[in-house]
Amino acid sequence: MVENGTKKTRGRPRNDDKAAVDVIRRISKSGNIRRDLDTPMWVQLKNALSEEIGRQTLKPDMRLPAEQTIAELLEISRPVVRAALDALSNQGLIAKVPRKGIFVTQPSSETSFLTSNVSVHSDLQARGHVVSAEAFLFERCAPDEEEQRVFSIPPDGTVVRIGRIYRSDGQPITHTLISLPGHKVPRMEMLDIQGRSIFEILNTHYGLTARRAERWITAASAHDEVAARLEVLPGHPLIWIESIAYDAFDMPLEYYRAFYNSNVARIHVSTGSFNN
C-alpha cells in the first residue's frame, strides 16, 4: 500500500497493536460475550468486533491480536475466535495476511445488505462508515393497503410507522419508511428512538428478533419531497427497495420501503460459487 508517496507495509510492530489489545480487553470487561445467551459465542464476538470497527476504535489497517491472544483475553476457545474472524473476513471487514497477521480493512463505499439479513444502517456501519439517522415521521396510525396485505391486519388495526433519512459519512443515502404491526409493539410510539436501531428496540423492549428477510428492488426516480430530503434534484435516478422481515415464527415483523441513492454507496451482490 502506498500512502502520500510512502510505502506502508503491514506486519511490523506498531503502536496501534497495543490499542487493538486494549479494545479486546474492553470487550472482555463489557460482559458482551456471555455463555448464558442463546446467541452463539462466535456471533457475539463477531458483533462486538463489528461494532468496534464501525466506531473506528479498531481503525483501518490496525493489526488485531493473534487468535490465541484474543482467546486468552476473552477466556473463550480458539475455535470460537476463528469462527468470528472468518465471518468478519467473509464480510470484508478484516483481512488475514499470511505470516503478517490480521488487519482491519479500509471502509468500502458499497453495501451488501440486499443479500444478507442486516439493514443498510448495520451493513454500512460494520464497514467503517459513520452512519446517522434523522426521523421525519414516528406515529401509530391506520394501515395502508400494502401494510394490511403484508401483516394481514384489518383496516381498523394499527401500525407503527417510522420515517427516517439515513446518512453515510454525512451524505443522505436512504429515504426509508418502516412499518411494524401495531399489536406486536404496544406503546412503542411513546419510546425515545433517537439514534437507536429499530431491530435493537424490537429485541430489547418486545423480545422480537428478525430471522430472515425477503427483498425486492426496482428502478425509481426522486419526486420533489424525496429529492429534497436526499439532497438531490427531482427526477434523480434512485433504487426502490421493498423488504419484509420475518420473526422466529416466520410471521411478518417489519415492512420496509425505501428510496436508495446508489451514488453514495453502490450495492454489492455476491453469487457464491458456480456449478459449471
Long-range contacts (C-beta under 8 A, 24 or more apart in sequence): 1-61, 8-61, 10-61, 10-63, 10-97, 10-100, 10-101, 10-103, 11-63, 11-97, 11-99, 11-100, 11-101, 14-63, 16-59, 16-62, 16-63, 17-62, 17-63, 17-65, 19-62, 20-58, 20-62, 20-63, 20-64, 20-65, 21-65, 21-69, 21-73, 23-52, 23-57, 23-58, 24-64, 24-65, 24-69, 24-70, 24-73, 24-74, 25-73, 27-52, 27-74, 28-73, 28-74, 28-75, 33-74, 33-76, 41-76, 41-80, 42-80, 42-81, 42-83, 42-84, 42-87, 43-84, 43-87, 45-74, 45-76, 45-80, 45-81, 45-84, 46-83, 46-84, 46-87, 46-88, 49-84, 49-88, 49-93, 50-88, 50-91, 50-93, 50-125, 50-126, 51-125, 51-126, 53-88, 53-93, 53-94, 53-104, 53-126, 53-127, 53-128, 54-125, 54-126, 54-127, 54-128, 54-129, 54-131, 56-128, 58-104, 59-104, 60-104, 60-105, 60-106, 60-107, 60-128, 61-103, 61-104, 61-106, 62-103, 62-104, 63-100, 63-101, 63-102, 63-103, 64-94, 64-101, 64-102, 64-103, 64-104, 66-101, 66-102, 67-102, 91-126, 92-127, 93-126, 93-127, 93-128, 104-128, 108-268, 109-264, 109-265, 109-266, 110-265, 110-266, 110-267, 110-268, 111-265, 111-266, 111-267, 111-268, 112-267, 112-268, 112-269, 112-270, 113-267, 114-215, 114-217, 114-241, 114-267, 114-269, 115-269, 115-270, 117-210, 117-211, 117-212, 117-213, 119-197, 119-198, 119-199, 120-166, 120-173, 120-174, 120-176, 120-258, 120-260, 121-166, 121-197, 122-197, 122-199, 124-168, 124-173, 124-265, 129-168, 129-169, 129-265, 130-168, 130-169, 130-170, 131-166, 131-167, 131-168, 132-166, 132-167, 132-170, 132-195, 133-164, 133-165, 133-166, 133-167, 133-195, 134-164, 134-165, 134-167, 135-162, 135-163, 135-164, 135-193, 135-194, 136-163, 136-164, 136-165, 136-229, 137-161, 137-162, 137-163, 137-177, 138-162, 138-163, 138-189, 138-193, 139-189, 140-182, 140-188, 140-189, 143-179, 146-255, 146-257, 147-179, 147-255, 150-179, 150-244, 150-252, 150-255, 151-179, 151-181, 151-252, 151-255, 152-252, 153-181, 153-182, 153-183, 157-181, 157-182, 157-183, 158-182, 158-183, 160-185, 160-188, 160-189, 162-193, 162-198, 165-229, 165-230, 168-264, 168-265, 171-231, 171-264, 172-229, 172-230, 172-231, 172-261, 172-264, 173-230, 173-260, 173-261, 173-264, 173-265, 174-258, 174-259, 174-260, 174-261, 175-226, 175-229, 175-230, 175-258, 175-259, 176-256, 176-257, 176-258, 177-256, 177-257, 177-258, 178-254, 178-255, 178-256, 179-254, 179-255, 179-256, 179-257, 180-253, 180-254, 180-255, 181-252, 181-253, 184-208, 184-253, 198-254, 199-254, 202-253, 202-254, 208-247, 208-253, 209-247, 209-248, 210-245, 210-246, 210-247, 210-253, 210-254, 211-246, 211-247, 211-248, 211-250, 212-245, 212-246, 212-250, 213-243, 213-244, 213-245, 213-246, 214-243, 214-244, 214-246, 215-241, 215-242, 215-243, 216-241, 216-242, 216-243, 217-241, 217-242, 220-259, 222-259, 226-259, 230-259, 230-261, 232-261, 236-261, 238-262, 239-267
